[in-house]
Amino acid sequence: MRISPKSAMPQPCPSAGYYKHIFTILRKGYTMKANNTQSNLKFASPTAALWLWLSIVAALLAMAGNVIALSVKSIYADLTPAFLPQALAQDIANLAIVSPMWLVLAVLAWRGSLRAYLLWLGVLTFTVYNYVIYTFSIPFGSLFLLWVAVFGMSIYSLIGGVTAVDHQVVESFFSSRRAIQVVAWFLIITAILFCLLWLSEDLPALLSNTRPQSLVDLALPTNPVHILDLGFFLPAVVATGVMLIKRKSLAYTLAPAFIVFLILIGIPVLITPVVQAVRGETAAWGVVVPIGTLTGLLLGLLIWLLATIRPQERST
């Protein structure tokens, strides 16, 4: 969408060469599929391939929606000045980072990479979360059915992808108990801190019988982020951390996915002040240090955790 003149908008798209590289990987993955109908996944049932390819369709639709939203002014015409930069930042993050990573990970996972598969689950988790917000918070318009389609395909791919995995096999690939313990406690502490942050806004408003200022600024009846986080995602992150401590196999599949989820949540938040500054608005730079630090720590933790996966995950 061109909400402002072209010169005032941040460049939402990477270079053509960037996407050419992405589609080269996709073409190689499709060629492999045509030449070998047997799944290369040694840690999941053959049905996992179906969910991987369904998610690729969802990613392509998501990218089309992002391009349209960044190009057609009417898509976000009814958003408030506080909401609009957030929506633009989300589309830029999705188009430039999330969807290309999603496509590459899906193909690499189909080719047998456990690391890619676990990361792919994290991208799907973020996408389901993200498109709940799109479908419930953005006023009804021309992209509504596309957003619903991406949401539906993503949630089916996520559920199918998790249930197709042999979690005991996944657990057997992790070689460092120390890394698992650190990840477990980091997830638990991070989720609790976010719960306290959201409650620090919600509880005073409830006690004073007023609406939180964020709802006033966004012109929303309720905050979808708080609903999703407090009602499902943050409790699920805590539960995953607890299951890791207790060495439950399912948690070894979920933990990397939730780390990816938390990392990707931070990216649009970091892009939003840039969008505000480019548009000539007051930029909320105060979020950059805390969210940037947390995102960096999570990225380092994810790299360490993935490095502990034994090389036998590669298919022969």
Sequence and secondary structure as in RCSB ss.txt:
>XXXX:A:sequence
MRISPKSAMPQPCPSAGYYKHIFTILRKGYTMKANNTQSNLKFASPTAALWLWLSIVAALLAMAGNVIALSVKSI
YADLTPAFLPQALAQDIANLAIVSPMWLVLAVLAWRGSLRAYLLWLGVLTFTVYNYVIYTFSIPFGSLFLLWVAV
FGMSIYSLIGGVTAVDHQVVESFFSSRRAIQVVAWFLIITAILFCLLWLSEDLPALLSNTRPQSLVDLALPTNPV
HILDLGFFLPAVVATGVMLIKRKSLAYTLAPAFIVFLILIGIPVLITPVVQAVRGETAAWGVVVPIGTLTGLLLG
LLIWLLATIRPQERST
>XXXX:A:secstr
  SS GGGS   S  HHHHHHHHHHHHHHHHHHHH  S   SSB THHHHHHHHHHHHHHHHHHHHHHHTT GGG
GTTS TTHHHHHHHHHHHIIIIIHHHHHHHHHHHHTT HHHHHHHHHHHHHHHHHHHHHHHHS S TTHHHHHHH
HHHHHHHHHHHHHTB HHHHHHHB  HHHHHHHHHHHHHHHHHHHHHHHHHHHHHHHTT   HHHHHHT SS HH
HHHIIIIIHHHHHHHHHHHHTT HHHHHHHHHHHHHHHHHHHHHHHHHHHHHHTTS   GGGHHHHHHHHHHHHH
HHHHHHHTB GGGS  
